[in-house]
């Protein structure tokens, strides 16, 4: 075990865990801005063998990115019914549970039976921080393309501008690529197996500059500069999104990143983000915060 991992382990004995995908039991069609209750079924590895009460509090659902970019959002209370069903299940590798799913677009969304929709995970209460996080960035275990201060910035616990207590990294959403899904009668349907799924998503997106009411909030899709995470590190995107900084201090949050916030180790793709906020004016939430942990 490395000194860094020993340091992290000494800070907390809590478990972190990432599960396998759970799948749809049957087809589902969600109307524009509608909510439907999906029936999901577990598979081996999609729930832990044991779950403490403290871990229940940290249990989080993360939609697969391709479906979040299509406009789907798992309800914030999504884990409640899943945990209840899990605790009552005779076989945790094969049980059903309901989950409320919202369509945040003006187009219907269709998902076929057996779609691998989301996974659950248990993040730490304390992420990699301070000098340890700065060292991971310095040695490129966490490698961020672009320029510091312009494309990304360290985020501090004291958001009044202190240089102490680094808790994460904020990445700026690029100005030149931002899309949303306009009104349509054609159902959106994205392949669950296509590796180049972003091209499929892009067929449904229009530039946010074409929106008739850009000062109102909408789900929009953007990209940051590429983020490289080696196999040691996983990231979670903070739920709140921000319109920027004043010095080192974040401005007040004006948007939200929907529930697709788990970022696996990667080889340097630009990160696509799914943000609910206005797309013009002073309240565009175009900075997102990444926090890092070891699985």
N, C-alpha and C positions, 0 to 999 in steps of 0.2 A: 504493500500500500504506500502511495506517495505521501510526502509530507503535507501536500495540499489536501488530500483526501482525509488524512488523519485529522487535520485541522477542522475540516467540515464535520467529520464524525464526532469530534469532541464537542462541537457546538450544539449538536442535537442527536438524540438517539431515535428520532421519529422515522418511520418508514415512508419512503416514496415508492410509488407503484404506477405502472402504465399498463392498461389492459388491451386485449384484442378487440376488434370491432364487434358490435352487435348489429343484427340484421333485421330487416322488415319481415314480418310474418305474412303480410299480404300487400297487394298494390295499394297505393294511396294517391289521390289527386287533391291538391290543396288550392283553393280558389285564391284570386288576388287579395292580399291583405287578410287572408283567412287563417283560422286556426283549426287544425285537425288533431285527433288523438291517434297516433300511430301505435300499432302493436309490434313490439320488438321481441326478439328471442335471443337468449344468451348462447354462447358457444364456449368450448374449453379456453380458459385464459381471459375471458371477458370480465370476470369478476374474481376478486382475490379469494383464496381459501378461507381466510378469516378477515374480519373487519371489526375493529374496536369502535367504541362510541366516539372517541376522539377522532378517529379516521373518518367516520361518517360525516363529521363536520367539514372535513377537507375534501370530500368526494366530489369530483367535478366531471361534467359531461363536455366533450369537445367534438363538435360536428366535423366530419371530413371536409377538408377545404373546398373540394369541388362542389359540394352541396351548399356550403355557406356562400360561395361566390355566385351560386344560382339563386340565392335569396332566402334560404331557409335558416331559421333560428330556433334552437332548442330552448324551451322555457327555462327560466332561471331555477325553477323548482323541479327540473327534470329528474334529478337524482332521487327525490323523495319517494316516488312510487317504485322506482327501480330498487332502492334499498329495501323497501317493505317486502317486495316480491322475493328478493334475494334472501332475506332473513327467514321467509316462510317456505322457501323452496326445498324440496326433497333432493333435487339434483341441481347444483348451481351451474352445471355445464349445459343445461337445457331447460330453461323456464321462460315463461312469457311475462311481459310487463307493459303497461301503457306509458306513452310519452307524448306530451303536447308539443306540437311543432307549428311554428308560425311562418307564413309566407310574407316576407317583407316587400314584395314587389307588386307591380300592377299586371303581372302575367301569371297564369296558372302554372303549377309545377307538378309534374308527374314522376312518381318513383315506383318502379316495379318491385314485386315480391323478391326477397333475398338481397335487396340492396344493403350493402354494408354501410350503415348510416353514420355511426359515431362510435366513440370509445369513451370509457371512463378512466380517470386517473386520480391519483392522490399526490398533490404537490406538497412540498415542505411548508411549514409556517415561516421559516427563515431561509431565504435564498442566498446564493453566493454574493457577498458584499465586500465593500471597502477595498483594501489593498489586494485581497485575493481576486476580486473581480477585475481590478485594473491590471493585475498581472496576467490574467487569462486573455485580456485584450492585447496586452503588450506582446505576449509570446504567440499570439494568433491562434490559441485554442478557440477563442471567440474572435473571428476575423471579420471586420466590417469594411466593406469597400466604401469609397467616398472620403470626404474630408470631415474631420472632427469640427464641431461647431456649425457647419453648414448642413451636412447630411446626417449627422448623429451627434449626440451629446451624452455625457454621463449625467445621471439623475441622482440627486442627493436626498436623503431622508428629510433634512431640514430644507424645505423648498423655498426658504427665504434667501437662498444664495450661498449658504455655507459650502466650503470645499470638503467638508468632512462627511462621513457616513454615505458612501456611494452605495446605492441599492439597485441600480439597473442602468440600462442604456436606452435613451429615446432615439428613435429613428424617424426621419422626416419622410412623409409620403411624397413621391415625385410629383412635380407640378404638371408634367407633360403627359401623364397617362392616368386618367381617372374616368371610370365608366359606371353607368347604372343601367338597370333593366327597365325600359319604358313599357307602356301599356301594350298588350298583345293578346290576341285570341289563341295563338299557338302555344300549347303547353311547353314549358321548358323541361327538357329531359337530358341528363348528362350521363354518359357511360360511367359505370363503376370500375371499369378495368383499364380504360385508355390512359396510358402514361402521360400523353400530351393533352390532358384534359383542358388545359387553359385555352387551347385553340377552340375547343367546343364551347366553353363559357363565352369566349369573345364574340361568338356569332350572335349572342343575345344582347351584348352591351352596346350602349351608345355613349358618346362623350357627355360628361356632366354639363358641359357648356351649352348643350341643346335643351336642358331642362327649362320648362316654362316658369317654374317657381323655385329658383335656386336658393332662396332664403329659407325655405321650409326644409325640414329634415327628411332624409331619404337614406336607404341603404346604398352606399356606393363602394366601388372596388378600386383599390389603388395598389401601387408597388413602392417598396423601399429600395434602397441600394442592396446589392447582394450581401447575404449574411452566411458565413461559413461556420458551422459548428462541428468540431470533430466528435468522435464517438464517446467522449467523456461527458459531454454537456448537452442538456436539453433546455429549451426556453419556454416560458409562458408569457403571453402578451397580457398586460394589465387591462382590465375591463374599461377603465376610463381612458378617453382619448382627449387630446388637448390642442388648442389653437396656436400654441407656441410658448416662447419663453420671454421673460423680462430679465435680462442678465442670466443668472443661473436658476432663477425661480420660474417654475411652470405657471402659466396663466391658469385661470379657473377652467375646469373641464367643461367642454361644450358638446361632447359626443360620447359614443360608446362603441367599443369593439364587440361584435356579437360573439356568441358562444362557439367559437372555433379558435381557441387561443393556445393550443399546444403546438410547439414547433420542435420537430424531431431533428437529430443531427443531420446535417445537410452538406452538399458539396458546392454551395455557393450560388443558389438561385436567388434572384430578387424575391423578397417575401411579399406575397399578396396579402393585403389586409382588407377586412370587411367592416366598414365603419358606418354607423348611423348618426348623421349630423347634417346641417346645411352644407351646400356645395359652393356657396359664394358668400362674401361678406366676412365680418370679423369672427364668426362663430364656426368656421370650417375647422373641424377637429382633425388636423393633418399631422400630428405627432403621436406616435404610439410608443409605449414603454415595454421593453423586454426585460424580464428577470430570468435568471439562469440557475439551474440546479443539476446535480448528478443523480442519475437513476440508480 
